[in-house]
Amino acid sequence: MRIIVQKFGGTSVREPSQRAVVAQWVVSAVRAGYHPVVVVSAMGRQGDPYATDTLLGLLNPLPLAPPTETDLLVHCGEIISAVVMAGHLRQVGLNPEVMTGAQAGILTDDRHGDAQIVRLEPDRVLAALEDGRVPVVAGFQGIGSDGLVTTLGRGGSDTTAVALGAALGAEVVEIFTDVDGIKTADPRIVPEARTIREMDYHEVFQLANLGARVIHPRAVELARQFSVPVRIRSTFSTADGTLVGPGRRVWDPWAHRDPAHAVTGVTQLSDLIQFRVWPPASGPDNWSYPLFHLLGKRGVSVDLINLFPDQVYFCVKSPERSTVEATLADLAYPFEVYDNRAKVSIVGSAIEGLPGVVGHVMEALARENIRVLQSSDSHATITLLLDKKDMEAAVRALHQQFGLHEDLAPT
């Protein structure tokens, strides 16, 4: 069988008219000779009746529910969406079969609220395909080793789709959303941002991990691990979108290694808190170890770490501020905290070992009088910590500096 997995996000299945468009995409796949597997998110976003955040709001102001019960509540959104979407598919003459994540064979660990898939047993999905039915799978969920419902965290339906694509040997996984692919920057900040036609897994992972919200980083890593081609496209456009695959199979528009065109995309992440920490007066030489060890035990993810013998700088997301402050108080470490930070990152496979890229970055920011507070880099990224008020100006300046408004054609 030629199998295709089609995942539709919450904005694609919000209204009946939109779900009718989704049904036509599935019909088109069948007419093209594919056996489609449909994965759906909960309908709409916060404020819509069955969206995940709306369901969570039902618990306010009640006492905090245990994670096992929270998973039971929020996984209903995708099940409702799957049943309703199946009705639309029947309306256009298809024969759907609705499945929960557990029924589709998605087995996870027991980390409720942020579970990871450990195994996939898609026998029921395969049986439905072989019988000519269209499996409609509720995304974002699975079942743990204890038989309890688990959820995969924000963006988990992307992971569901890619995992099914890998297990079923799908030709491609299509991620349908409300944008026509991965852009060179957030079009709300840079209106002239272009859709990138083809990208390597690693570049997409970096963009997603550093703030771009088109696809979940865990889904990209899973696609890379099993070499599953992924196409990100708009539900409401016939444009091809962005094809994500192994580097050897996709065109690299920056292969010429020109430092002025070494960047594939610019992304940003706001609402960060920066900490500056000193050792206590009688602190040992390795005084930073107890800090990061204790933060890790308390579930805090630390970003942009700069270590010096006499001080440490690092960042966390805003909701983790109180935990960090309590930890520093427990250790009696003096510190300063700075609100309203943001990070802006450039991503490009051509950055590695290429002289001149940092110079171009600093030139762009200097023109806008933007002060860099911290920085980090890897072989494919450069990340800068800035005042939040400078974030959008920095994104626009870097997009212009590296010529991302230009539509370079393959040679």
C-alpha positions in Angstrom: 0.0 0.0 0.0 1.0 3.6 -0.6 0.3 5.1 2.8 0.1 8.8 3.5 -0.4 10.4 7.0 -2.3 13.7 7.0 -2.3 15.6 10.3 -4.7 18.6 10.7 -4.2 21.2 13.4 -6.7 22.8 15.6 -7.3 25.8 13.3 -7.9 23.4 10.4 -10.8 21.6 12.1 -12.3 24.5 14.1 -15.5 25.2 12.0 -17.7 22.9 9.8 -16.6 24.8 6.6 -13.0 24.2 7.5 -13.6 20.5 8.2 -15.2 20.2 4.8 -12.0 21.5 3.3 -10.0 18.9 5.3 -12.3 16.2 4.0 -11.5 17.2 0.4 -7.7 16.8 1.2 -8.4 13.3 2.3 -10.5 12.6 -0.8 -7.7 14.0 -3.0 -5.2 11.6 -1.3 -7.5 8.6 -2.1 -7.9 9.7 -5.7 -4.1 9.9 -6.0 -3.8 6.3 -5.1 -2.9 6.7 -1.4 -4.3 5.0 1.7 -4.6 7.9 4.1 -4.3 7.9 7.8 -5.8 11.1 9.4 -4.5 12.6 12.6 -6.4 15.4 14.2 -5.8 17.9 17.0 -8.5 19.3 19.3 -10.8 21.7 17.5 -9.8 25.4 17.7 -7.7 27.3 20.2 -8.3 28.8 23.7 -11.9 30.1 23.9 -13.3 27.6 21.5 -15.5 25.0 23.3 -13.4 21.9 22.9 -9.9 23.3 22.7 -7.3 21.9 25.1 -6.9 25.2 27.0 -10.7 25.5 27.3 -10.9 22.1 28.8 -8.2 22.9 31.3 -10.1 26.0 32.2 -12.9 23.8 33.5 -10.7 23.0 36.5 -10.4 26.7 37.6 -10.7 27.6 40.5 -10.9 24.0 41.7 -8.0 22.3 43.6 -5.1 21.3 41.4 -5.9 17.9 39.7 -3.2 15.2 39.6 -1.5 14.8 36.2 -3.3 11.5 35.6 -6.7 13.2 35.8 -5.5 16.2 33.8 -4.5 13.9 31.0 -7.9 12.2 31.2 -9.6 15.6 30.8 -7.6 17.1 27.9 -7.3 14.0 25.8 -11.1 14.2 25.2 -10.5 17.2 22.9 -8.8 15.2 20.2 -11.3 12.3 20.6 -14.2 14.8 20.0 -12.4 16.2 17.0 -11.8 12.7 15.5 -15.4 11.6 15.8 -16.7 14.9 14.3 -14.1 14.7 11.5 -15.2 11.1 10.8 -18.7 12.4 10.1 -17.4 14.8 7.5 -15.5 11.9 5.8 -18.6 9.8 5.7 -20.4 12.8 4.1 -18.0 12.7 1.2 -18.3 8.9 0.7 -15.3 7.6 2.7 -15.4 4.9 5.3 -13.6 6.2 8.4 -12.7 4.4 11.6 -12.0 6.5 14.7 -9.3 5.5 17.1 -7.9 6.9 20.3 -4.1 7.0 20.6 -4.2 3.8 22.7 -6.3 2.0 20.1 -3.9 3.1 17.4 -1.1 1.4 19.3 0.8 4.4 20.7 2.6 3.2 23.8 4.4 5.8 25.9 6.3 6.2 29.1 4.5 7.3 32.3 5.3 11.0 32.3 1.8 12.4 32.3 1.5 15.7 30.5 4.7 15.3 28.5 5.0 11.6 27.7 7.3 10.2 25.1 6.4 7.4 22.7 8.4 4.2 23.5 6.8 1.8 21.0 4.1 1.7 18.4 2.0 -1.3 17.6 -0.2 -0.1 14.6 -1.9 -3.5 13.9 -5.4 -2.0 14.2 -4.4 0.9 11.9 -3.0 -1.5 9.3 -6.1 -3.7 9.5 -8.3 -0.7 8.8 -6.2 0.3 5.8 -6.2 -3.2 4.4 -10.0 -3.2 4.7 -10.3 0.0 2.8 -11.2 2.2 5.8 -9.7 5.6 6.7 -8.2 5.6 10.2 -9.0 8.8 12.0 -6.6 8.9 15.0 -6.9 11.3 17.9 -3.5 13.0 18.2 -1.6 14.1 21.3 -2.2 11.0 23.3 -1.2 7.4 24.1 -1.2 4.9 26.9 1.4 4.3 29.5 2.8 1.1 30.9 0.3 1.2 33.7 -2.7 1.3 31.3 -3.4 5.0 32.0 -4.0 7.6 29.4 -1.0 9.9 28.7 -0.6 13.0 26.7 2.4 14.1 24.6 2.7 17.7 25.5 2.1 20.8 23.4 2.3 20.1 19.7 2.0 16.4 20.5 -0.3 15.7 17.5 2.7 16.4 15.2 4.6 13.6 17.0 1.6 11.2 16.7 1.6 11.8 13.0 5.3 11.3 12.4 5.4 8.2 14.7 2.6 6.6 12.7 4.3 7.5 9.5 7.5 5.8 10.6 5.7 2.7 11.9 3.6 2.4 8.7 6.3 3.1 6.2 4.4 6.1 4.9 5.6 7.8 1.7 5.2 11.2 3.4 3.6 12.8 6.5 1.7 16.0 5.7 1.4 18.5 8.5 -1.5 20.8 7.6 -1.7 24.1 9.4 -2.8 27.7 8.9 0.5 28.8 7.2 1.8 27.6 3.8 5.0 26.2 5.1 8.1 27.2 7.1 9.0 30.9 6.6 12.3 32.7 6.6 10.9 34.6 9.6 7.6 35.1 11.5 5.4 36.9 8.9 3.8 38.9 11.6 7.1 40.5 12.2 8.5 40.4 8.7 5.7 40.6 6.1 8.0 39.9 3.2 9.2 36.6 4.8 9.3 33.8 2.2 8.2 30.2 2.3 11.3 27.9 2.3 10.6 25.2 -0.3 12.9 22.5 1.0 14.8 22.1 4.3 17.0 19.6 6.1 15.8 17.9 9.3 18.5 19.6 11.4 17.7 23.1 10.3 14.0 22.6 10.9 14.7 21.1 14.3 16.8 24.1 15.3 14.1 26.6 14.1 11.4 24.7 16.0 13.5 24.3 19.1 14.4 28.1 19.1 10.9 29.4 18.8 9.3 28.7 15.4 5.9 27.0 16.1 5.2 25.4 12.7 6.1 21.9 13.9 7.1 20.3 17.2 10.9 19.7 17.7 10.2 16.2 18.9 8.3 15.3 15.7 11.2 16.6 13.6 13.7 14.5 15.5 11.5 11.4 15.1 11.3 12.1 11.4 15.0 12.4 11.1 15.6 9.2 13.1 13.4 7.2 10.7 14.0 9.2 7.5 10.3 10.1 7.2 9.7 12.9 4.6 7.5 15.6 6.1 5.6 18.3 4.1 4.3 21.3 6.0 1.6 23.1 4.2 -1.6 25.1 4.6 -5.0 23.5 4.7 -6.4 26.4 2.8 -3.9 26.7 0.0 -2.8 24.5 -2.9 0.8 25.7 -2.4 3.4 22.9 -2.0 4.6 24.3 1.3 7.9 23.1 2.8 9.4 19.6 2.3 11.6 18.4 5.1 13.9 15.6 4.6 17.5 14.3 4.7 20.1 16.9 3.4 21.2 14.7 0.6 17.6 14.6 -0.8 16.7 18.3 -0.6 18.2 21.3 -2.4 20.4 23.5 -0.2 19.9 27.1 -1.3 23.0 28.2 0.7 25.4 25.6 -0.6 27.6 28.4 -2.1 28.7 29.2 1.5 28.6 33.0 1.2 28.6 34.6 4.7 26.2 37.2 3.5 23.7 34.4 2.6 24.6 31.7 5.1 21.3 31.9 7.0 18.1 29.9 6.2 15.8 31.5 8.8 15.4 33.8 11.8 13.3 33.0 14.8 12.6 34.4 18.2 11.4 33.5 21.7 10.1 36.1 24.1 9.1 36.1 27.8 12.5 35.0 29.2 14.0 35.9 32.6 17.8 36.4 32.9 19.6 35.6 36.2 23.0 36.8 37.3 24.4 34.7 40.2 27.5 35.0 42.4 29.0 32.4 44.8 28.5 32.8 48.5 31.5 34.4 50.3 32.9 31.0 51.4 31.8 29.1 48.3 33.9 26.3 46.8 35.5 26.5 43.3 32.8 24.4 41.9 30.1 26.5 43.5 27.9 26.5 40.3 27.4 22.7 40.4 25.0 22.6 43.4 22.9 25.3 41.7 22.4 23.5 38.3 22.1 20.1 40.0 19.3 21.4 42.2 17.5 23.3 39.4 17.6 20.0 37.3 16.1 18.1 40.2 13.3 20.7 40.5 12.5 20.4 36.8 13.9 23.7 35.6 15.2 23.9 32.0 18.1 26.4 31.9 19.0 28.2 28.7 21.9 30.4 27.5 24.4 29.6 30.2 27.5 31.7 30.5 29.9 30.4 33.2 32.7 32.5 34.8 34.8 31.8 37.9 33.1 34.5 39.9 29.6 34.7 38.3 27.1 32.8 36.2 24.5 34.1 33.7 21.5 32.0 32.5 17.9 32.3 31.4 14.7 30.5 32.1 11.1 30.9 30.8 8.9 33.2 32.8 6.8 30.6 34.6 10.0 29.1 36.2 11.1 32.3 37.8 9.7 31.6 41.3 11.3 28.1 41.3 14.8 29.5 40.5 14.4 32.3 43.1 13.5 29.8 45.7 16.4 27.6 44.8 18.9 30.4 45.0 17.4 31.4 48.4 17.8 27.8 49.6 21.5 27.9 48.6 22.0 31.4 50.0 23.5 32.5 46.6 23.3 36.3 45.9 21.7 37.1 42.6 20.1 39.7 40.3 17.1 39.0 38.1 16.2 40.8 34.9 12.7 40.7 33.3 11.6 41.2 29.7 14.3 39.3 27.9 14.0 37.7 24.5 16.3 35.6 22.3 16.7 35.9 18.6 18.4 33.2 16.6 19.7 32.7 13.1 19.8 29.1 11.7 21.6 27.8 8.7 23.6 24.7 7.8 26.1 26.9 6.0 27.1 28.7 9.2 29.5 26.0 10.4 33.1 27.2 10.3 32.3 30.0 7.9 34.2 33.2 8.7 32.3 36.5 8.6 28.9 35.4 9.8 29.2 36.9 13.3 30.5 40.1 11.7 27.3 40.3 9.6 25.2 39.7 12.7 26.8 42.4 14.7 26.7 44.9 11.8 22.9 44.4 11.5 22.3 45.0 15.2 24.7 47.9 15.4 22.7 49.7 12.7 19.6 49.5 14.9 21.5 50.3 18.2 20.5 46.9 19.6 22.6 45.8 22.6 23.5 42.0 22.9 23.3 40.8 26.5 24.4 37.2 26.0 25.1 34.9 23.1 25.6 31.2 22.3 26.3 29.4 19.1 26.5 25.9 17.6 27.6 24.7 14.2 24.2 25.7 12.7 22.9 28.5 15.0 23.8 31.8 16.6 21.5 32.9 19.4 21.4 36.4 21.0 19.8 37.5 24.2 18.3 41.0 23.9 15.9 43.3 25.7 12.4 42.2 24.7 11.7 45.7 23.2 14.4 45.1 20.6 13.3 41.6 19.6 11.2 42.5 16.5 13.7 45.1 15.2 16.5 42.5 15.5 14.5 39.9 13.6 13.8 42.4 10.8 17.4 43.6 10.7 18.9 40.1 10.5 16.3 39.0 7.9 17.4 41.9 5.7 21.2 41.5 6.4 21.3 37.9 5.2 19.2 38.5 2.1 16.3 36.3 3.2 13.9 38.5 1.3 15.6 37.3 -1.9 14.1 34.2 -3.7 17.3 32.3 -4.7 16.6 29.7 -7.4 18.4 26.4 -7.6 21.4 26.4 -10.0 
